[in-house]
Amino acid sequence: MIVQLGTTRDPMAKIAWTGGEVSGYISHAPDGRSLIGSLFDHTPQRLMLVADTPPSNITGPGLNPNGRPDIASVPNNHLAYAGQWFFFAAIAAIIYTLALRRRPR
């Protein structure tokens, strides 16, 4: 099973973990599929255990605890996004109307 023990600022950090008991929550492991690619690839996503706190038997640089998922971190700009697309549709309708008027009969 994939386990995310914690985070570090150093992308080249070498962490050695001998295994042991870890508690946390289960999430989907990241993969390289795009959103459109995942529509056609029906392979199930692998699961990953995200540790609440890094275990104490780690050698290497210290790890910071993983952040907990929080619904408050999702921006609430859905109405603005919908308005943006209605505005784009209105502009497209105006351009289409102008193009039909200028078209030779």
The 8 nearest C-alpha neighbors of each residue, nearest first, counted from 0:
[[1, 2, 47, 46, 48, 45, 3, 28],
 [0, 2, 47, 48, 3, 46, 28, 45],
 [3, 1, 48, 47, 4, 49, 0, 50],
 [4, 2, 49, 5, 50, 48, 1, 47],
 [3, 5, 53, 50, 2, 49, 54, 6],
 [6, 4, 64, 65, 62, 63, 53, 3],
 [5, 7, 63, 62, 65, 64, 8, 4],
 [6, 8, 62, 9, 63, 5, 10, 61],
 [7, 9, 10, 6, 12, 62, 11, 63],
 [8, 10, 12, 11, 7, 60, 6, 13],
 [11, 9, 12, 8, 7, 13, 6, 14],
 [12, 10, 9, 13, 8, 7, 14, 60],
 [13, 11, 9, 10, 14, 60, 59, 7],
 [14, 12, 59, 11, 15, 60, 58, 10],
 [13, 15, 59, 58, 12, 16, 57, 60],
 [16, 14, 58, 57, 59, 13, 17, 56],
 [17, 15, 57, 18, 14, 56, 58, 19],
 [16, 18, 15, 19, 56, 57, 58, 14],
 [19, 17, 16, 20, 56, 21, 57, 54],
 [18, 20, 21, 17, 54, 56, 16, 55],
 [19, 21, 22, 18, 54, 50, 56, 55],
 [22, 20, 50, 19, 23, 54, 51, 53],
 [23, 21, 50, 51, 20, 24, 52, 49],
 [24, 22, 50, 51, 49, 48, 21, 25],
 [23, 25, 49, 48, 26, 50, 22, 51],
 [26, 24, 48, 47, 49, 46, 23, 27],
 [25, 27, 47, 46, 48, 28, 24, 49],
 [28, 26, 46, 47, 45, 44, 29, 25],
 [27, 29, 47, 46, 45, 26, 30, 44],
 [30, 28, 27, 31, 45, 44, 47, 32],
 [29, 31, 32, 28, 44, 45, 33, 27],
 [30, 32, 33, 29, 36, 37, 34, 28],
 [33, 31, 36, 30, 37, 34, 35, 40],
 [32, 34, 36, 35, 37, 31, 30, 38],
 [33, 35, 37, 36, 32, 38, 39, 31],
 [36, 34, 38, 37, 33, 39, 32, 40],
 [37, 35, 33, 38, 34, 39, 32, 40],
 [36, 38, 40, 34, 35, 39, 32, 33],
 [39, 37, 35, 36, 40, 34, 41, 33],
 [38, 40, 37, 36, 41, 35, 42, 34],
 [41, 39, 37, 42, 38, 36, 43, 32],
 [40, 42, 39, 43, 37, 38, 44, 36],
 [41, 43, 40, 44, 37, 45, 39, 38],
 [44, 42, 41, 45, 40, 46, 37, 27],
 [45, 43, 27, 42, 46, 28, 30, 29],
 [46, 44, 28, 27, 43, 47, 29, 1],
 [45, 47, 27, 28, 26, 44, 25, 48],
 [46, 48, 1, 28, 26, 2, 27, 25],
 [47, 49, 25, 2, 24, 3, 50, 1],
 [50, 48, 3, 23, 24, 2, 25, 47],
 [49, 51, 23, 4, 52, 22, 3, 48],
 [50, 52, 23, 22, 65, 64, 49, 53],
 [53, 51, 64, 50, 54, 65, 5, 4],
 [52, 54, 4, 5, 64, 62, 50, 55],
 [55, 53, 56, 52, 57, 21, 4, 20],
 [54, 56, 57, 53, 58, 52, 16, 61],
 [57, 55, 54, 16, 58, 17, 18, 19],
 [58, 56, 16, 55, 15, 54, 59, 14],
 [59, 57, 15, 14, 16, 56, 60, 61],
 [58, 60, 14, 13, 61, 15, 57, 12],
 [61, 59, 62, 58, 12, 14, 13, 7],
 [62, 60, 59, 63, 7, 57, 58, 53],
 [61, 63, 5, 6, 7, 53, 60, 64],
 [62, 64, 6, 5, 7, 65, 61, 53],
 [65, 63, 52, 5, 53, 51, 66, 6],
 [66, 64, 5, 6, 51, 67, 63, 50],
 [65, 67, 64, 68, 51, 69, 5, 63],
 [66, 68, 69, 65, 51, 64, 24, 49],
 [69, 67, 66, 70, 72, 71, 65, 73],
 [68, 70, 71, 72, 67, 73, 66, 74],
 [69, 71, 72, 73, 68, 74, 67, 75],
 [70, 72, 69, 73, 74, 75, 68, 67],
 [71, 73, 70, 69, 74, 68, 75, 67],
 [74, 72, 71, 70, 75, 69, 76, 68],
 [75, 73, 76, 72, 71, 77, 70, 78],
 [74, 76, 77, 73, 78, 71, 79, 72],
 [77, 75, 79, 78, 74, 80, 81, 73],
 [76, 78, 80, 79, 75, 81, 74, 82],
 [77, 79, 81, 80, 76, 82, 75, 83],
 [80, 78, 82, 76, 81, 77, 83, 84],
 [79, 81, 77, 83, 78, 82, 76, 84],
 [82, 80, 78, 84, 83, 79, 77, 85],
 [83, 81, 79, 85, 80, 84, 86, 78],
 [82, 84, 80, 86, 81, 85, 79, 87],
 [83, 85, 87, 86, 81, 82, 88, 80],
 [84, 86, 88, 82, 87, 83, 89, 81],
 [85, 87, 89, 83, 84, 88, 82, 90],
 [88, 86, 84, 90, 85, 89, 91, 83],
 [87, 89, 85, 91, 86, 90, 84, 92],
 [88, 90, 92, 86, 91, 87, 85, 93],
 [89, 91, 93, 87, 92, 88, 94, 86],
 [90, 92, 88, 94, 89, 93, 95, 87],
 [93, 91, 95, 89, 90, 94, 96, 88],
 [94, 92, 96, 90, 95, 91, 97, 89],
 [95, 93, 97, 91, 96, 92, 98, 90],
 [94, 96, 92, 98, 93, 97, 91, 99],
 [97, 95, 93, 99, 98, 94, 92, 100],
 [98, 96, 94, 100, 99, 95, 93, 101],
 [97, 99, 95, 101, 96, 100, 94, 102],
 [98, 100, 96, 102, 97, 101, 95, 103],
 [101, 99, 97, 98, 102, 96, 103, 95],
 [102, 100, 98, 99, 97, 103, 96, 104],
 [101, 103, 99, 100, 98, 104, 97, 96],
 [104, 102, 101, 100, 99, 98, 97, 96],
 [103, 102, 101, 100, 99, 98, 97, 96]]
